[in-house]
Structures are given as C-alpha cells and as structure tokens.
C-alpha cells in the first residue's frame, strides 16, 4: 500500500520529535516534510536538533538529512504531502494553521488556538468521532477548499475524560471536580527551570484550568447546524498543578451523576469499554483503552504511564465520595496519548473515514 505523505510543523520541538519517533515505522503515514522556525530553516534536521534531540531512540535515519523548511511555506509543503501534524505554539498556530488548511492541507493540531471554535472538532477518536461531520460546514464558512483543521484536546484531560464518558453514557454526568498532577514534559523543552521543579509542586499552569473546564463540554457536545454545541448540563471545577515527574499526567476525580452509579459495576464498565469497530482497528488505537488497577496505591506514573504503548489509560482507587458520588484516580502518558500519539490517532480516524 502506498503511504500517505505527511509533514510536521514544529518538527524540532519536543512534540515534533515525538511525532517523528512514533511515525518512523507507521504503516500508513510517511514523513516527507519538516517545518520549523527561521532559526532552523535551511539546515538538515540533524543539524537543527544537534544537542537537543530528547527522545530515547535515535533520530530516524530517513529524517536526519532531510532539509528543514520555513513555517511560511504552506504551498511548498502542499507539493510534498496532503496532511500535516502541527506541533507549533499557540500564537503562530493561530496565524499559520488556517493558512495551511486554505492551501489544501489537512491539519491535525496540538495547539489550543482553535479549540473554542465551534467549527473545529476537538477529537478523542473513541469518544466523539461523529464531530468530523462538522468539516463540510467548516470548509464552507472558512473558505477552505481541499483542506480542513482538526484539533487534539488538552493533554491533561485525556487521563480522565474517557473514563468519565464511559460512565456518562450510562448514568449521565452532572458535576466533576478534578485535580491534575501534570508532568514536567507537558511544559515542553526546556520547560520548567530546575530550581522551580526540584523539591517542589507548582499549583498553577497558565490557562490549564480554563481548558480543563471548557474543552470536555465541547467534546461531550453535539454537532449543530451552525457548529459544535457544548454540553450545557455538565459543570467542571479543575485544579492544575505541575509536579516533578518527567512524563505522565495523573488526575484525582470526584463526580456526580443524574443516576447514582453502582460502585461495584464501574470497574467492569471501564475494562469492557471498546471503541466502535472502525476506531478499534486503527493502527495506534489501544486494544484495551482503559485498565482498572485494584491495588490501593495505583496508578503510579512511573509504573503505569506506558500502558498500551502509552496510548491507554489506567484507573484506580475507585471509592464512594463524601461530597459527590464517586471518586477515582487516573493516568495517561502526556506526550504520547496526550500529544503526538493522540494526533496520529486522529489522522488514522480521518483515513478510516475516507477524509484523506
């Protein structure tokens, strides 16, 4: 099968590097274009990341000598590929991602710039694949021709939204209080200064609480005639903290439902959950999206973040809540499921939906 050519915007950063690592042997996608800032443009990729390649595996050999292109080259990128994964920061993403879509490219973004836009789907493939139905309206209103823009959600909510969704389908979610303990790699590279990170927890991450409270409502919403409508019935209160862990976002959740869940039935609902056959067969999809751990001190970031190659979610410590109805702890890998792996899964969903 002929592979689909893809590009990476922001290829030299941590998220861009993770994309390259995960795509090295991908059965469907082949990296053909690397894009970065003017500082790296014109260099080979090996030269551009010399001394700052952060992955535990070597730079893919077919990538090392590839020339890095400038971000202001969407037409050039379109000549070499049809899909780009955007790992650029939110400020340049706001300007350039629509330009890439207008040039006819399909864009899967990690940035937060367009997550609030009712015409842009924020996708977790096992949860809301039907939000892709908004793309014809997006093209019509935004004037895109062949291209479109899709977005991956905030990395921290990946750990708890899918377990909540499984219960929401049965009991109808009403209120959530969540405290996230987020890894240092979520801040990118070089990230948090060592003197701020060591022996410390920082109880503030700019913009994270707002994203954690708003994005789930859109993901759990429905496609309307004028755009995606956020769920108006659910209330979420979030506390977001940066902790001295390299990878893995942990979340402590208390939740209330319209119908009180039967505590003993919940682990089985999580363990038995599977995506629809179409999403289940995607190359990067976890065979078991959610695993429940019965040990009283799990999940733990170091022990459990790599479940299902970093694409699965681990849940534990389920018990009744004195304020709400239930509480539990959950974990996901923030740079795989929460970033590059989640973006690749979205692209695989689009391929399976005949959108590429």
N, C-alpha and C positions, 0 to 999 in steps of 0.2 A: 504494500500500500504506500502510495506517495505521501510523504509527510507534509503537513501544513507549515509554511514558513511563518515564524513569529519574531517580534522584536522586543527588546527590554528597554524601557525608558527609565533612566536612573540606574543603569547597569552596574555602576561602580560602588553603590552604597550597599549596606547590609542586606536589605530586602532584595535588591537586584542580584546580589551574589547568591542568595538562597534560591532565587528563581533559576539561575544558571545551574546550580547544583542539582535541583530537582528535575530540570528538563534535560539533563545530559543524556539520559537513555530513554526518554519518553517515547512511547510507541506511536504517538500521533503528531507531536509538535517538534519542530526543529528550529533552533535559534539561528537566525540569519542576519540580524541587525542588532547592534548595540548602540545605545544613545546615552549621552551624559552631558555634563556642563561643558562650557568652553574650556575649562581647565584641562579636561581630559580629551576633548575632541581632537582628532588627528593622530593621536597615539594608538599603538596597539593596545589591546585590552591588558595584556601582561604588564606593559609599561604603566598604564593608567592606575593599576591597583598594586603596583610594586610596594611591598612593605605594609599593605593594608588589606590583603586577602584574609577574610575572617572565618571562612569555612574550614571544617576539619578534614575535608577531602581536597585534593589539588585542583587547581583551575582546569576545567575540561580542555583537553588538548586542541580540539577544534575551535576553541574560543580564544585561546591565548594570543594568537597572531591576528585576530580579527580587528579591523580598524574601528575605532570608536567615532561615531558621528555626533554632530551637534544637535541639541534639542530642537533648534529652529529649522528642522529639515523634514517635515512630515511628508512632502511629496517624494523625496528620495527614499524614505522608509517604505512608502506605499509601493514603490517599484520592486521591492525585495520581499515583501511579506503582506499578509492581509490582516494580521492580528497583532496587537501589542499589549504587553503587560506593563502597566505604569507603576513604577516604584519611586516616583519623584515626590518631593514635598508638596504640601497642600497649596502653597502660594503659586509656584509655577504650574501646578496641575490645573488650577482654575483657568489659567490662560491657555495652556497648550493642549490639554486633553480634548476640548471641543474642536480645536484646530485639526487634531489627528482624526477625529471622527468625521469632520467635514471633508477631509481629504480622502475619505472612503475606507478608513481603517476601523476594525472592531477593537474597542478599547476596554480592557479589564483593569480597573484602577484600585490601588491600595489606599489612595488619598481620601481625605474626608470632605473635599471641596464640594462634591455634588451629592452627598448622601441625603441632604434635606430636599433635594429637587424632586418633586412628585413625578417627574418624567423619567427619572433614572432609577432603575431597580437596584436595591441593596440585597445581595443574594447570599443565602445559605442553601446550596442545592438540595439538601434533604428536606428542607423546610418550606421554601417558597419558590419553587421553580416556575410556578404559574405567573410570577411577576415579570417574566420575559415577555408576556403578552403586551406589555406597555410599549415595546420597542417600535412598532409601526407608528404610534402616536408621537413618540419621541422624534422619529425621523421627520414626520410631517411638520411638527411645530418648530423644531430646531433647524430644519432645512438640511439635515444630513442626507446624503444620497445612499451609498452602499454602507456607510459606517454607522456605528452607534456607540454608546457609552454605558457600561455597567460597572458596578462598584461592589467591592468586598466590604463587609461591616468592620467596625472597630474590633481590634484583636481581642480585647478582654471579654467581650460578651459572647464570644464563641464557646467559652467554657460552660456557661450556664443557660444560654437561650435554648439550645436544642433539648436538654433535659426538661426545661420548663414547657417547651412546646409539646412534648410527648404527653405531659400531664394536662396541658391546656386543652388538647383535643378531647379529653375525657371529662374533665372537671370544670373547665372554663376559668382561666386565670383572672384575678382581680387586683391583687396588690403584691408587690415584691420589694423587699429591702435587701440590697446586695452590698457586700464589702469585698472589693477586689484587692489582691496582693499581687502586684504586677512586677514581672522580671525586668532586670536592667536592660536587656536587649530590646525591650519594647520602646526604648528611647532612641534606638538607632546607634550609630557609631560616630564620634566617640562617646556619646550618651552622657550619663551622669558622671560628674567628676568623682574620682575615687575617694576624696576626703569627704564627700557628701554621701557616698554609698556605703562605705565600710562602717560597721558597727552602728548602723542607722536604718531607720524607716522614715520615709518622707510622706506625710499624709496629704499630698497634693500633687496632681498631674494635670497640667493645664488642659482644659477642655474635655477631659475624660468623663467627668460625672455627667455633663450635659449630653455627651454622645451616648453614654450608657443608659440614660433615662429616655432618650428620644428614638434612637435607632431601632430598638426592639419593637416599638409601637408601629413603625413603618413596616418592618419585616413581617409582623403579625397582622398587617392590614390587608386590604384588598385592592385590586385594580379597578378604578372607576373610569368614567368617560373622559375625565379631564386629567387623570393621573392616578398615582397610587395614594390611597387614603389610609392614614394611620389609624390604628385601633384606638377608639376614644374611650374604651371602658377600663383599660389597664393603667394602674399607677405604679411607678417605679421610683424608688429612692436609692441613690448609689453613693458609696464612699469609695474612693480610689486611692490606693497607696502604692508607692514604689518601694520595693524591698530588695535586699542584697542577694538575689538569686539570678543566675545567668539567663536561663530560659524556663518558661512555664508560668502561666497566669493562673492563680488559684482564686476561687470565689467562694464566699460564705453567703448562703442564700436563705432567707426566710420568705415564705409565700402563703398567700391566702387565695382560695378558690371559691367559686359560687357554690359548688358542692364539695363538702369536706372529703378529701381523699382517704381511702382506706390504706393506712400506713403499710400494712403487710403486702399489699398488692403492688406497690410502687416499684421496688427493685425489678420485679418481673416485667413490668411495662417498659422500663428502661432497657433491660437486657434483650427483650424480644423486639424492640423497635428496629425496623429496617426501612430504608428508603424505598420508593417505588422501583420496580424492576429496572426502569431506564436509568435512574440515578445510581442504583446499586451496582450496575455493571460498568460505571465509569472507571478508568484506569487508576485514578488516585483515590477513589472512594474507599473509606474503611469498610471492611466486611462486617464488622460489628461497630456501629457508630458510638455506642455508649456501653461502658462496662461498669458494673457496680461492684465495689470492693467492700467486703464485710468486716475487715479488720478495723478496730476502733481508731487507728491513727493514720488512716489512708483516705484520700490520695495524698501523696507527697511529690513535690516537684521533681526531685532527683530520681525517684523510683518509677514514676508513672507518666512523665510527660511524653515519652516515646511510644506509647501505646498505639498500635496500628500505624507504625512508621510516622508517628507524630500527627496523624490525622484523626485519631479517635479521642473521645472524651471519657475521663474517668470520674466517677461519682462515689461518694461515701458519706459516712456519718449522718445518715437519714434518721430523723427522730422528730417527735412532736415539738411544736413551738408554743411557748407560753403566751406569746403576743399574737402571732398569726396561727397557721395550722400545722405547717411542716417546716423543717429546716434541713439543709444538707450542704455539703462541701463538694466542689467540682474543680476540674483541672483540664487545661488544654495547652498544647505547645504553641506559644505565641508567634514564633517566626515561621512555623510550618502551617498548622491549621489556621492560625490567626493571620497569616500574611501570604507568603508565596504559594504554599500548598492550597490554601483556600482559593486564591486567584486562579490557579491551574484547574482546580475542580470546577470553577465557574465556566472556564473555557471548554472543558470537556462536556459540561452540560449543554453549552451552546452548540458544540459539534453534534452531540446526540439529538439536538432539537433542530438540526438542519439549518442553523443560522450562520455557519461558517462556510 
